[in-house]
Amino acid sequence: MRTMEDWLSPRARRIALSARELLEEQGADGLTMRNLAGRLGIKAPSLYKHFASKEAIEAALISIGFEEQAALFRAALETEAAPIVAMGEAFRSYAKRNPQLYRLMYDRALNRALLAEGLEAAAAAPSLEAAGADLDLARAAFAFAHGMTILELNGRFPANADLDAAWRRGLDMLQAAARTRRTRGRPSSGLRAEG
């Protein structure tokens, strides 16, 4: 798997890491070229030597997020007997530690042409493996995890809601679906390259 060092120069990495700090502190609206340049002690036009646009910086941050998730999800998959449960827990934990990056990654349209090649697929691969190569089940697990995550991050559940219990129930149901699918030996539904 490619790493940040493979696709960003040392100066671009420094810019991206500063952009990430700014994003987590001020949210997406605070991530401006002017604010980023000020944090780095440079003039905003200097940023364009390394990134063509603010969208390119955001794509670098999203790529970094996918790189981190790929490693985290792969580790969760390899250490847990209930892979969908482990993946869901890793997904939730990542979002809670990186709420603004999570929103940037999953709460808007994604310009895949600007992403570092292969990192989104690397982050998704463990989910598909956890789902027993059932693409529909992997998508259902992602939809559940994202829905729960974004509602939790946005404070949309009542204060007395037992979110741990809700997560456990949903993940257990998805894990049971994966076991049932493997036991019955049904072919995966539509696992193929998409364009």
N, C-alpha and C positions, 0 to 999 in steps of 0.2 A: 504494500500500500504506500502511496506517495505521502510524504509529510510536508509540513509547511516549509521546511528547509529546501525541499525539492522545487517548489514553485514560487517562492518569494525570496528576493534578495535580502541580505541582512538589514538594509535600511527600510525596505518595504515591511519586513517583519516587525521592526521597531514601530513603524507607523501603525500597522495593524494592531499590535498589542496596546498602543496608546488609544487607538480608536475603540478597542474593546472596553478598556477602563472607562472611557468617556461614555460609551453606550450604557454600561451598567450603572453609572452614576446619574446620567441625565436622560436616559431613554433615547429612542430613535430620533425624536425632535431635537435633542441636544447634540446629536452627532452631525455637526456641520463641518465643512472644510475650515471655516474660520476658527471654530472652537478647537478643532483638532490641531491646527497649526499653532494656535496659542499655547496649547498644552505642550507641544513639542519645541516651542521657542523659535519657530520659523514663520515665514510668510506663507499664506495659503497657496499662492501659485507654485511654491516649491513642491507641494504634495503631488502636483500633476506630472512631475518627472517620474513618479513611481506608480501612480494610479490615475487612470484617464478620467475618473469621475467619482462622485460620492457613491454611486451605485457600484462601482468597481471595488471600493473599500468595503461596502456592505457585503458584496459577493465574497471577498476574501474572508471576512468574519464568518459568514455562513459556511464557507469551505472549512475553516478552522473548526467550527462547531461540528460539522460532519466528521472531520478527522478524529476529534475527541470522542464523539459518540461511537464511531466504528470501533475504537479500542475498548471503550467502556462496555458496549454491547457484546463484543466478542468475549471479553472476560466474563461477563455475566452468563453468557451462554455456556461457557466451558466449565463453570463451577457450580452449576445448579441442575438438580434433577427435574425441576419444573421450569423449562426454559422460557415459556411465555410469562410466567410470574416474575422470573428474574429480569427479563427484558423490561417489563412494565415498571418494576421497582427502579431499575437503572434509569429509565426514561424520566420518571417523576423526579428522581433525585437530581438528575442533571438540570432539569428545568428549574427546580427550586434554587439551585446554586447559581444559575445563570439566567435569571428571568427575562432580562431584556434581550440577550442573545437568542434565547428560545423564541421569543416573540418575533424577532427579526427572521429567524429561520423558518417559522411555521405559520405565521399569522398574516401572510401577505403572498402575493404572486411571486413566483420564483423564476428569475432569469437564469436558466440553466447554462446558457451560453457563456456566462461570466464566471461560472464556478470552476474550481480546480478539477480537472478531469478525474473521474472515477470515485471521488470521495462520497458523493451522495449514494452511489450504489454500494460502496463499502459499508456505509452506515446502515443501509437497508438490508444487506445480505444476512446478518444474524437474525433479523426478524423473520425472514422467509425460512431460514433454517429452523428456527424455534417453532414455526407453524407447520413443520413437516413438508415444506415446499408447496404448501397450499396458498396460492397468491391471494385468494379471497379471504381466507382466515387471517393472513398477515395484514391485509388492509383493514379488516374488522378490528384487529388488535390495535393497530395504529390509530384508527378512528376513536376507539374507546380511550386509549391512553392520551391522545391529544385533547379530546373533549374534556376529560377529567382534569387534565393539567391546566388547560387555559381557563376553565371555570375556577379552579383553585387559585391560580395566580391572580385572577381578576377579582377574587373575593366574592364570587357569586353564590356560594353555598351559605346556608344559615350558619350562624356562629356555633350552634350546638350539633352540627352535622358531624357524624363519625366518618370522616373521609378515608381513614385507614380501612375501615370495614367495607366501605363502598368499593375502594380499590381492590381489596382482597376478593370480594364477591365477583366483581367483573373479571379479574384475572383468572380466578379459579374456573369460572365458566368457560373462558377462552381456552385455558389449558385442557379442560375436559373435552372440548371440541377437538383439540389437536390429538388427544389420545384416542378418541373415538375414530377419527379419520384414519390414524395409523392402524388401529385394530381391524377396521373394516377393509383397509387396503384400497380405498377409493383412489382413483387417479386424481392428481392435482387439477384444479380448475383453472385453465388458461395460463399456465406458467409458460411464458414465452417472452421474447424480447418485444418491447413496445417502443414505438417511435413517436 
